[in-house]
Amino acid sequence: MGRLFWKIFFGFWLTLVVTGAGVGGAVYLHNQILRGDDGFSTDRRAEFLVGIATNALQFGDEAGAQALFRQWPGNRPTSVMIVDANGHDILGKAVPQKALQRAIKTLRNGGTSTSLRQVTTASGKQFTLFVPAANVDIAAPLRYRLPPPEIQILIALFASLLFSAAFASYLSRPIRHLRHASQRLADGQLDTRVGPQLGKRNDEMADLGQDFDYMATRLQTLLNAQRQLLHDVSHELRSPVARMRLAVGLAQQQPEKLDAVLNRIEHETERLDELLGQMLTLSRLESGITAETQEKLSLNELLEEIVQDVNFEALAVGSHISYQADTEVVMSGHYELLRRAFENVIRNALKYNTQGAAVEVSVRSEDSGNILVEVRDHGPGLAENELDAVFQPFYRVSAMDKAGTAGYGLGLAIAKRAIERHQGTINLSNCADGGLCVRIRFHATETSSVS
């Protein structure tokens, strides 16, 4: 058992003991008050017995009362006193003189109580009926008697120990499961979960277990993604390095081809520089570290500038980029991050677009007040299971090999993270008449209609 178990156990047990002692003390004081200072009891048990004895004397005389109490349950005399004028009990019990004197004095002073009565029988005899305060605990019939106080205390302590142990175990058991699960998780067992061990609990501990399982799942996903990323990065870096080494070897064997070899080395160096730049940008976005400062910028001007730059490449392959905006949008953001995000999306659309068709870029305001930027191509589109996967770093779609396009699979990953840094969303969907639609939404900013 852990330390928490004993803290809960002793804390709850002591609480039960103190509460029981307080309630027991209050009951004891209450009983003492009910017994009164007159030497005779005034509680309900005494009233019950005195009432029975009074009826027996009134309707059965002295002999009727003696017959009643001789047949009392348990074959024993009760603690009620039926005292005659000579101070003797009719059942032969010893009469507490102090209690008798106080009872007689109370009656003479006009005191009334249902637990103290003076009865005159049909034969003319007068009796005083009361229960001595010292005998109040045995005033009830035998079957209603409680065990001695010592036994009662032992029973209460034992019951409180059992209940406290069960309650402490119930609270500390899920914490032990969580502790062991966290140790297994730290040892590399990423498939560790605590939900099955917690069973059907429906409390805060179960919620904590669900949060732990969610954390473990996310951690497993992130570590797997990191391992895959390292694998992909090593593969992407190995290819240009291998080509550079091959070019160096070729230059050593055929010096006359030195110019071509240097061009190849320069080309591979540029590719490496581009790859490292994209990886650095992606790393900064994922870690939340960016050097750019926020500024007020016109989204329309930014898109127009990108469309003009990409149009030079589009014209070379017989395509073009069309741009349409019905809303002027001014927003606060990082200029360079947004430029990279939109440029990656538009260049990606051009890369897979059908030759001769236009890539359509539009900006409009939705009824909800959000700003929608839509980029649509007329290419082959994507398989449904790849619409979300393409945002993973180094993910290559099946259409890439067919199209023979180059790239590292980082453009859309960078775009997604850059858009999310600006509290926006990006979604992909296949258009009904062919092609891929990229929808980028931002929360409402400063807008005005285009005249």
Number of C-alpha atoms within 10 A of each C-alpha: 9 10 9 14 21 16 12 18 23 15 13 19 22 15 14 18 16 12 12 16 13 12 12 13 12 12 12 12 12 12 17 16 13 16 21 13 13 18 20 26 29 25 21 15 18 27 21 15 21 25 17 14 25 22 14 20 23 16 12 17 18 21 11 16 21 18 13 15 18 15 11 13 12 11 10 12 19 21 22 30 27 29 21 18 10 7 16 15 18 15 18 11 15 10 16 15 12 12 20 22 14 15 24 18 13 15 16 10 9 9 12 12 12 15 21 23 21 18 18 15 17 13 9 9 13 16 23 22 26 29 30 25 24 15 15 22 14 17 26 18 16 14 8 9 11 12 10 8 9 9 11 12 16 11 13 14 16 12 13 19 19 13 16 23 18 12 16 21 19 12 15 20 17 21 19 16 17 22 13 14 21 19 13 15 17 11 9 11 14 19 13 19 23 22 20 8 13 18 10 9 12 9 8 9 17 17 13 16 21 16 14 19 19 13 13 21 16 13 15 18 13 12 13 13 14 13 12 14 16 12 12 17 17 11 11 15 14 12 12 18 15 12 14 20 12 14 20 17 12 15 17 13 11 11 10 11 13 16 11 12 21 15 12 16 20 13 14 18 15 13 16 17 12 13 18 14 12 19 17 12 19 21 14 15 20 15 8 10 10 13 8 11 10 13 11 11 15 17 20 18 13 16 22 15 13 18 23 15 13 16 19 13 16 23 12 9 14 12 19 22 25 16 16 13 17 14 20 19 22 17 18 15 20 19 18 14 21 19 18 19 20 24 21 19 20 24 19 15 25 27 21 21 23 18 15 13 16 19 26 20 21 18 22 20 21 11 7 8 13 15 23 21 20 20 23 27 27 23 20 15 21 17 13 11 8 15 16 12 13 19 21 17 22 20 17 16 15 11 15 14 10 8 12 10 10 9 14 17 19 21 24 22 22 27 24 22 23 25 20 16 17 17 12 17 17 19 14 21 17 20 14 8 7 13 20 23 21 19 16 20 21 19 14 16 13 12 16 12 11 9 6
